[in-house]
Amino acid sequence: MVRSALTGTRIRERRTALGLRQAELARAVGVSAAYLNLIEHNRRRVGEALLERLAVALSVEPVALSEGAESTLFDSLREAAVGAAPGDPVPETDRIEEFVGRFPGWAAALAARQTRIAALERTLEAYSERMAQDPFLATTLHEVLSAITSLRSTAAILAETEEMEPEWRARFHRTIHEESLRLSATAEALVGYLDSLDGAETGLSSPQEEVEAWLAGQGWHLTALEGATAPGAEALIAGVAELASGPARQLAAAHVARVRAEARALPLAPLRRALAEDGPDPARLAVRFGLPLATLFRRLALMPPDPSLPPVGLVVCDGAGGFTFRKPMPGFALPRYGAACPLWPLYEALARPMQPIRAVVELAGRLPQRFLTYAICIPTQPGGFDGPQVLESMMLILPAPAVCGDVERPVGVTCRVCPRRDCLARREPTILTDGL
Amino acid sequence: MGKKQVLLVEDEPNIAEAIRFILSRDGWQVRHLPEGAAVLAALAEDRPHVLVLDLMLPGRSGLEILADLRARPEFAALPVLMLTARGQGRDRDAAERAGASAFLAKPFANADLLACLRSLAGAGA
């Protein structure tokens, strides 16, 4: 269990609030007063069993003592400790609470640096992934190489061949003209493409990314679609700066139509009530409302903030595994290009259409994180019985409950940035230590 | 002694034309195919001394074609010059594993192309 706060400080605060003396509490939990004093000053770690006894004696849940608002700070410091280079002195992670307690300013500064480093590494990974897999860059590079090869050979022929029939000479001059035009057009396209990149981000290169950027700007919730008089797709997407391309507007219109239909089928008010009563279990909610699981997946993922709903991510893919929708979940990175980790329940569902899957996964990273996932694959026959079967697989991502009996499945984001070197499902080596 | 024959498989027409000109001037008999579907048939028909194969071809890639012909005893020893993209070490490794006899990275010098082909034809003769 991750201990991510000033546990000792909270124990002391709770004890004094209850008017208990240190010796009394120490006796109640079976430790010496001196040892409890060390704990309360964050100089000793609290084991699981002792934490539970303290929680009982202080009439609180153990998690109230071990988790707190400083958890982000502690996570960042642990990440910094994990990232220490081999050969460097090993950071005293067992005294992390003492460090934060005694040197809060230094701790905050170190955590801020770590957060910045992590953000830069993510950007670097994104660029690396883009360079390796971006189809536009790959095609452009090939075009440039072909044009330059042709120019070089042709120019050398003209320069080095003393006697040449006029027809050949004219033909090679034409080639040089053609290839120079091609090269300048390719360069222009490349510059336009690079110009489209947002300074800090890695840019929007596909219609899907344009739609996702638009939705992210709306908090992933289109409020206007919730009422009985929801506007049409055209009115909603007209003039939206993020939807620059025609294909993006087409995708956005399809999204709006689906959200509007599903908002009518399941309005927000009853959904909020059900969430407060039943929690965010999509299967239970689907039964309660008599609606398909896919509708609940999307309604939960695209809801405005609700006290009964933790952060929710959603990823949808087609029968080939290509992403058609990505709503990120904090801590659960979704690759921008190429395929994700083949061990995701999303792909398991693809192989077992109509069979719902619930799985707790542990996402590899410096600090492995656990998530609860629900996945389902829905086959449709848009062309009737004689048409092809179209598959759509979706995976809802929620924070994993603090205590659950599920065995965690180890997964990653995508092989290129996954540190699980011995993974049996790996399809290519990681760049994490070789390339970064 | 007749002319040395080469089969050139290259989808870029201007590159193919330049190569054809350079080799013809050097005394080679060149047959050009813009894509890979008919390579095996052309090899069986002409029995060229060398095959010049571009790696990135529409349809079947140069690697697939190479693997295919190396699996046939009659072409197992045919000298094959693979044209790859400069800096693409992975492509080069893959071509080596598939059985390429030599590589030339694009863009290349015409003199290097000639030297490479002469060497391959000499070794294969």
Contacts between the chains, C-beta under 8 A, distances in Angstrom:
chain1	res1	chain2	res2	distance
A	141	B	85	7.4
A	142	B	56	6.1
A	142	B	85	7.0
A	145	B	85	5.3
A	145	B	86	7.0
A	145	B	106	5.2
A	145	B	107	6.9
A	146	B	12	4.9
A	146	B	15	6.6
A	146	B	106	7.3
A	148	B	106	7.7
A	148	B	107	4.7
A	149	B	12	7.5
A	149	B	15	5.4
A	149	B	106	4.2
A	149	B	107	4.1
A	149	B	108	6.9
A	150	B	12	6.3
A	150	B	14	4.0
A	150	B	15	4.8
A	150	B	18	6.4
A	151	B	107	7.7
A	152	B	107	4.4
A	152	B	108	7.5
A	152	B	109	7.5
A	153	B	15	6.7
A	153	B	18	3.8
A	153	B	19	6.9
A	153	B	22	7.0
A	153	B	107	7.5
A	153	B	108	7.5
A	153	B	110	5.6
A	153	B	113	8.0
A	154	B	14	6.8
A	154	B	18	5.0
A	156	B	109	7.0
A	156	B	110	4.9
A	157	B	18	6.1
A	157	B	21	6.0
A	157	B	22	6.5
A	157	B	110	6.8
A	160	B	110	7.4
A	161	B	25	7.2
A	168	B	21	6.8
A	171	B	17	7.3
A	172	B	18	7.6
A	172	B	21	7.9
A	175	B	14	4.8
A	175	B	17	6.9
A	175	B	18	7.4
A	178	B	14	6.8
A	179	B	14	6.1
